[in-house]
């Protein structure tokens, strides 16, 4: 059905090629053309990188640093 609809739209556009635009003129969707050029995997890759970085920061933050050994004072002799 989509092929038929596309063919009908194309035929209508060819008929109206020389005519002045009216209310029923097909609208060019620039947003869809711009988004079609962007790869679909790019947002997923950026999200994955952010998630890995967040996990790394969380693990680094929770990492316990060993405390310095306590200094023992020895009493001075007589």
TORROKE-671819 format. One record per atom (N, C-alpha, C): residue in one letter; x, y negated, z negated. Coordinates in steps of 0.001 Angstrom, whole numbers, plus 500000, padded with zeros to 6 digits. Atoms other than C-alpha are relative to their C-alpha. Layout:
N
aXYZ
...
//
This chain:
78
x500825501185500000
x500000500000500000
x500870498751500000
x499115501152500054
x502873497667499302
x500511499646501391
x499515500250498641
x504162498089502864
x498935499287500828
x501094500624499261
x500758497145504249
x499846498548499572
x500125501360500507
x500542494090502016
x501140499126500501
x498844500752499491
x504054492998503028
x499812499682501481
x500213500218498572
x503156493430506714
x498928498940500239
x501048501012499869
x499984491385506281
x500526498613499656
x499417501295500365
x501897488606504528
x500928499490501096
x499076500386498935
x504522488612507274
x499225499519501229
x500812500397498853
x501875488453509999
x499347498647499761
x500625501279500344
x500110485596508212
x501028498877500072
x498948501013499964
x503401483708507833
x500392499679501436
x499662500238498595
x504168484161511549
x498906499205500700
x501101500762499406
x500721482846512473
x500056498541499581
x499981501364500521
x501204479770510302
x501353499329500188
x498648500517499849
x504782479173511427
x500011498571500528
x500001501339499425
x503975476095513529
x499011499067499332
x501042500818500623
x501079474853511390
x500538499286498762
x499625500707501226
x501277472401508520
x499621500857498798
x500303499184501183
x501369474009505068
x498679499583499355
x501236500272500718
x498086474289503201
x500044500710498651
x500072499397501330
x496931475691499889
x500384501472500032
x499768498567499899
x497253479273501120
x501362500348500593
x498675499741499428
x500806478899502440
x500823500833499020
x499167499188500905
x503240481500501063
x501071499141499331
x499031500758500783
x505499480150498343
x501297500796499923
x498699499339500098
x509203480932498394
x500377500074498527
x499643499790501401
x510231482407495067
x501520499962499858
x498547500156500115
x513749481031494526
x500528500708498759
x499559499348501232
x513911482479491003
x500266501484500238
x499818498571499726
x513484486052492255
x501222500234500878
x498829499845499134
x516114485572494951
x501287499804499208
x498810500252500806
x518594484199492428
x500263501172499056
x499822498882500927
x518000487052489965
x500336501294500721
x499687498791499258
x518292489674492690
x501500500116500233
x498559499974499758
x521936488693493186
x500774500430498752
x499313499641501239
x522821489328489519
x499895501505499777
x500065498552500237
x523768492938488763
x499192500314498741
x500878499627501110
x521349494718486451
x500787500495498794
x499223499444501100
x524118496272484335
x500702498911499189
x499261501061500683
x525636492908483357
x499426499670498614
x500519500268501345
x523239492092480461
x500228501161499033
x499764498838500865
x523606495645479124
x501456500056499563
x498579499984500346
x527411495401479233
x500325498916498980
x499761501089500960
x527407492052477424
x499405500362498642
x500617499579501261
x525002493394474789
x500806501080499308
x499165498947500581
x527166496477474283
x501284499448499405
x498767500605500512
x530303494369473873
x499735499233498709
x500354500735501223
x528574492163471303
x499731500975498858
x500284499007501041
x527351495238469399
x501287500630499474
x498724499417500435
x530838496797469332
x500784498997499167
x499295501027500768
x532335493504468145
x499369499819498619
x500679500157501290
x529700493189465391
x500310501170499073
x499663498832500821
x530379496739464188
x501438499899499513
x498597500164500399
x534117496045464176
x500169498979498897
x499918501034501041
x533683492864462139
x499415500519498696
x500614499466501217
x531371494642459684
x500926501001499312
x499071499035500602
x533856497476459174
x501226499298499428
x498833500733500491
x536757495047458786
x499659499265498706
x500416500760501169
x534801492994456267
x499828500915498786
x500228499069501107
x533917496043454164
x501261500728499569
x498755499295500309
x537478497363454212
x500561499484498676
x499460500385501302
x538812497388450652
x501514499899500097
x498555500205500028
x542271495924450358
x500482500481498639
x499529499528501303
x544243497753447654
x500559498830499185
x499556501079500880
x544865495484444702
x501478500181499681
x498582499934500366
x548416494621443763
x500114500684498639
x499863499325501294
x549708496780440923
x500158498974498871
x499938500906501148
x549323495184437520
x501433499930499479
x498646500197500531
x552507493729436081
x499971500315498512
x499924499655501414
x553453495274432749
x501182499257499389
x498929500731500678
x555440493115430394
x500635500910498955
x499260499203500975
x558072494810428410
x500509499041498929
x499553500859501101
x558820493395425001
x501521499934499986
x498541500184500053
x562308491968424649
x500551500649498740
x499372499315501129
x564663493869422371
x500465499022498928
x499591500862501119
x565986492552418981
x501219499198500248
//
